[in-house]
Amino acid sequence: MQPLSVLIVGVGGLGKCIAQEALERGLRVSVLVRNEAKLEAALGGDIVAKLCKITLGDGTRPQVLDEAMSGIDVVLSGRGADPDLAFELAAAVKRNDVKKLCWPAGTTNVLADDGVTPNYERLVHLGSWVEGAYRAHGACIDAIREADINYVIFCPGRMGSVGLRSTDVRASVRINRDSGPFVSYEDAAWVMVEAATTNNFDRQLISAATKV
Ligand SMILES: NC(=O)c1ccc[n+]([C@@H]2O[C@H](COP(=O)([O-])OP(=O)(O)OC[C@H]3O[C@@H](n4cnc5c(N)ncnc54)[C@H](OP(=O)(O)O)[C@@H]3O)[C@@H](O)[C@H]2O)c1
């Protein structure tokens, strides 16, 4: 059987680690980016050479998405809080018979531990950005759900690189609850790729955290 073919849309901090994680797992990895020079700078020539396909263009353009999604099994977005991108990616996933969309949102959008209270209400003391993030991520989640596709929504706290993956990321994963305020890009990438390659988290909001 052929390894899964995945498309990463946007290669920033998270997208870079998703590409590395997916290649380490032996997946066929393609990317859609707006700027090839930035891609080279982020991944380095050795990793870029391992990519199956590089599509250059804006992920909100249907024609660009259809070109990038040809032959793709699962799409992972390296960009969130962008309702236009969520709407267009979800529509293209449906149109191109892609099996799943894995999308990054925020920890504002899972539930607090009581299983009822939206988590952003617990975080609102951190600043006015909290409600804004909740609404932006919420609009993306709504767009993805309304497209009637298979999906996983990953809801991290703050992200950043720590240079290596934790030994047991799986233990920190929670379904529709807050796992903690920080997750490394490396651990977040493990969760996104695990969501892409298994059906364990299908149609769920999930979170994960890294102990620092
Ligand atoms: N970082 C955090 O602390 C954090 C916490 C919670 C949630 N999140 C969510 O996770 C996402 C990923 O985080 P990150 O830190 O990796 O962000 P990032 O470094 O800013 O990466 C986002 C990438 O998306 C690309 N992009 C944006 N619009 C695009 C479009 N229309 N078409 C194609 N590519 C596009 C950007 O490309 P260009 O270089 O061309 O602009 C950039 O490479 C964020 O967007 C956010 O919603 C982040």
Ligand as a Chemical Component Dictionary entry (heavy atoms), coordinates in Angstrom:
data_LIG
# 
_chem_comp.id                   LIG 
_chem_comp.type                 NON-POLYMER 
_chem_comp.pdbx_formal_charge   0 
_chem_comp.three_letter_code    LIG 
# 
loop_
_chem_comp_atom.comp_id 
_chem_comp_atom.atom_id 
_chem_comp_atom.alt_atom_id 
_chem_comp_atom.type_symbol 
_chem_comp_atom.charge 
_chem_comp_atom.model_Cartn_x 
_chem_comp_atom.model_Cartn_y 
_chem_comp_atom.model_Cartn_z 
_chem_comp_atom.pdbx_ordinal 
LIG N1  N1  N 0  1.680  30.497 17.480 1  
LIG C1  C1  C 0  0.826  30.389 18.484 2  
LIG O1  O1  O 0  1.142  30.680 19.657 3  
LIG C2  C2  C 0  -0.592 29.892 18.225 4  
LIG C3  C3  C 0  -1.418 29.567 19.303 5  
LIG C4  C4  C 0  -2.685 29.069 19.060 6  
LIG C5  C5  C 0  -3.130 28.903 17.745 7  
LIG N2  N2  N 1  -2.306 29.232 16.713 8  
LIG C6  C6  C 0  -2.789 29.025 15.351 9  
LIG O2  O2  O 0  -1.892 28.169 14.677 10 
LIG C7  C7  C 0  -1.564 28.699 13.396 11 
LIG C8  C8  C 0  -0.129 28.328 13.078 12 
LIG O3  O3  O 0  0.724  28.983 14.019 13 
LIG P1  P1  P 0  2.201  29.425 13.617 14 
LIG O4  O4  O 0  2.811  29.972 14.831 15 
LIG O5  O5  O -1 2.877  28.331 12.864 16 
LIG O6  O6  O 0  1.892  30.614 12.565 17 
LIG P2  P2  P 0  2.884  31.244 11.487 18 
LIG O7  O7  O 0  4.312  30.964 11.831 19 
LIG O8  O8  O 0  2.455  32.654 11.300 20 
LIG O9  O9  O 0  2.565  30.407 10.150 21 
LIG C9  C9  C 0  1.439  30.633 9.378  22 
LIG C10 C10 C 0  1.817  30.323 7.930  23 
LIG O10 O10 O 0  0.627  30.397 7.129  24 
LIG C11 C11 C 0  0.986  30.963 5.887  25 
LIG N3  N3  N 0  -0.199 31.545 5.269  26 
LIG C12 C12 C 0  -0.991 32.534 5.749  27 
LIG N4  N4  N 0  -1.990 32.796 4.906  28 
LIG C13 C13 C 0  -1.833 31.953 3.860  29 
LIG C14 C14 C 0  -2.541 31.752 2.653  30 
LIG N5  N5  N 0  -3.644 32.473 2.365  31 
LIG N6  N6  N 0  -2.102 30.815 1.782  32 
LIG C15 C15 C 0  -0.979 30.076 2.067  33 
LIG N7  N7  N 0  -0.270 30.222 3.201  34 
LIG C16 C16 C 0  -0.705 31.161 4.076  35 
LIG C17 C17 C 0  2.032  32.012 6.233  36 
LIG O11 O11 O 0  2.782  32.227 5.063  37 
LIG P3  P3  P 0  3.520  33.607 4.685  38 
LIG O12 O12 O 0  4.918  33.408 5.196  39 
LIG O13 O13 O 0  3.403  33.641 3.206  40 
LIG O14 O14 O 0  2.796  34.736 5.380  41 
LIG C18 C18 C 0  2.811  31.311 7.342  42 
LIG O15 O15 O 0  3.900  30.591 6.804  43 
LIG C19 C19 C 0  -1.795 30.202 13.502 44 
LIG O16 O16 O 0  -2.221 30.717 12.237 45 
LIG C20 C20 C 0  -2.841 30.358 14.594 46 
LIG O17 O17 O 0  -4.133 30.518 14.075 47 
LIG C21 C21 C 0  -1.061 29.737 16.919 48 
# 
loop_
_chem_comp_bond.comp_id 
_chem_comp_bond.atom_id_1 
_chem_comp_bond.atom_id_2 
_chem_comp_bond.value_order 
_chem_comp_bond.pdbx_ordinal 
LIG N1  C1  SING 1  
LIG C1  O1  DOUB 2  
LIG C1  C2  SING 3  
LIG C2  C3  SING 4  
LIG C2  C21 DOUB 5  
LIG C3  C4  DOUB 6  
LIG C4  C5  SING 7  
LIG C5  N2  DOUB 8  
LIG N2  C6  SING 9  
LIG N2  C21 SING 10 
LIG C6  O2  SING 11 
LIG C6  C20 SING 12 
LIG O2  C7  SING 13 
LIG C7  C8  SING 14 
LIG C7  C19 SING 15 
LIG C8  O3  SING 16 
LIG O3  P1  SING 17 
LIG P1  O4  DOUB 18 
LIG P1  O5  SING 19 
LIG P1  O6  SING 20 
LIG O6  P2  SING 21 
LIG P2  O7  DOUB 22 
LIG P2  O8  SING 23 
LIG P2  O9  SING 24 
LIG O9  C9  SING 25 
LIG C9  C10 SING 26 
LIG C10 O10 SING 27 
LIG C10 C18 SING 28 
LIG O10 C11 SING 29 
LIG C11 N3  SING 30 
LIG C11 C17 SING 31 
LIG N3  C12 SING 32 
LIG N3  C16 SING 33 
LIG C12 N4  DOUB 34 
LIG N4  C13 SING 35 
LIG C13 C14 SING 36 
LIG C13 C16 DOUB 37 
LIG C14 N5  SING 38 
LIG C14 N6  DOUB 39 
LIG N6  C15 SING 40 
LIG C15 N7  DOUB 41 
LIG N7  C16 SING 42 
LIG C17 O11 SING 43 
LIG C17 C18 SING 44 
LIG O11 P3  SING 45 
LIG P3  O12 DOUB 46 
LIG P3  O13 SING 47 
LIG P3  O14 SING 48 
LIG C18 O15 SING 49 
LIG C19 O16 SING 50 
LIG C19 C20 SING 51 
LIG C20 O17 SING 52 
# 
